[in-house]
Amino acid sequence: MAKPGRLGIGIIGAGKVGAVLGAALRGAEHAIIGVSAVSDESRERAETLLPGVPVLDVQDIVERAELVLLAVPDDALGPLVEGLAKLGAWQPGQLVAHTSGRFGVGILHPVRAVGAIPLALHPAMTFTGMSLDLTRLLDCTFGVTADAAMLPIAQALVVEMGAEPVAIAEADRTLYHAALAHGSNHLVTLVAQASQLLREVGVEAPERMLGPLLRATLENALASGESALTGPVARGDVGTVAAHAESLREHDGGSGGDILEAYLAMARATARRAGRRGLLKPEQLDGITQALEGPDGDGPNPTEGP
């Protein structure tokens, strides 16, 4: 016998996020009535994570589901919702949730217009699209947005997936998503750039060298914030910063790379924040500023406002 309050859920988009969240909701004993999957990869993912769930057309899923989970790219979300509204697909009382970090419930206004209930459920997690992601959900938070009366529904769905809901105001969704993208996506770029440089100087396994350092740094930063900051910028070690910048100018000048640009931007941001916290004396901050300027004296001054 099904638990009270179990829903018939349809998944639109069997990408890495949709298939995993569908599996998590199925594990909470909701019924997954169908999934849309266009590519061979998404079909294979659906078969692996949602065995026995039929692959259906989007309109069929919306017609049959009590909760429709829209797990599609940000730029596709609005047109999809509008298109289904023009077809008269949305139903009064139906729950419609999307997984976009950028948007709240405003983008679901065509859903609200017919009496359906809009929810935004964004997992603050990177996904592989494999079963190991189900374990990651247990240590994950979701940014949830909904009308005040419906927020408990959004929160309950997240809790049923084993994660923790955190309410995000509609007006704050883009900034919330920018924070996550800046911290997660740019971390990948940073690691790739550091690994490239190490390989170029003969380190055969840069991941072995970087792994312990970066894990410790991340743990310290999460535990202590900016108090965990170390390195030449935080020490006001002008000579070292100047040497780094010059070496990277020579490197990127020959390779046409992007590492110098990233190093200068992050060093300037680090100096600015260190200066505001009083970690650098004014003369040290000025010295770092000069060290980061190019041969032509270009680049913003970290003593200026953001």
Secondary structure, DSSP 8 states (H G I E B T S, - for coil): ---TT--EEEEE--SHHHHHHHHHHHHTT-EEEEEE--SHHHHHHHHHHSTT--B--HHHHHHH-SEEEE---HHHHHHHHHHHHHTT---TT-EEEE--SS--SGGGHHHHHTT-EEEEEEESS---SSTHHHHHGGG-EEEEEE-TTTHHHHHHHHHHTT-EEEE--GGGHHHHHHHHHHHHHHHHHHHHHHHHHHHHTT-S-HHHHHHHHHHHHHHHHHHHGGGG--SHHHHT-HHHHHHHHHHHHHHHHHH--SHHHHHHHHHHHHHHHHHHTTSS-HHHHHHHHHHHS-TT--S--TTS--
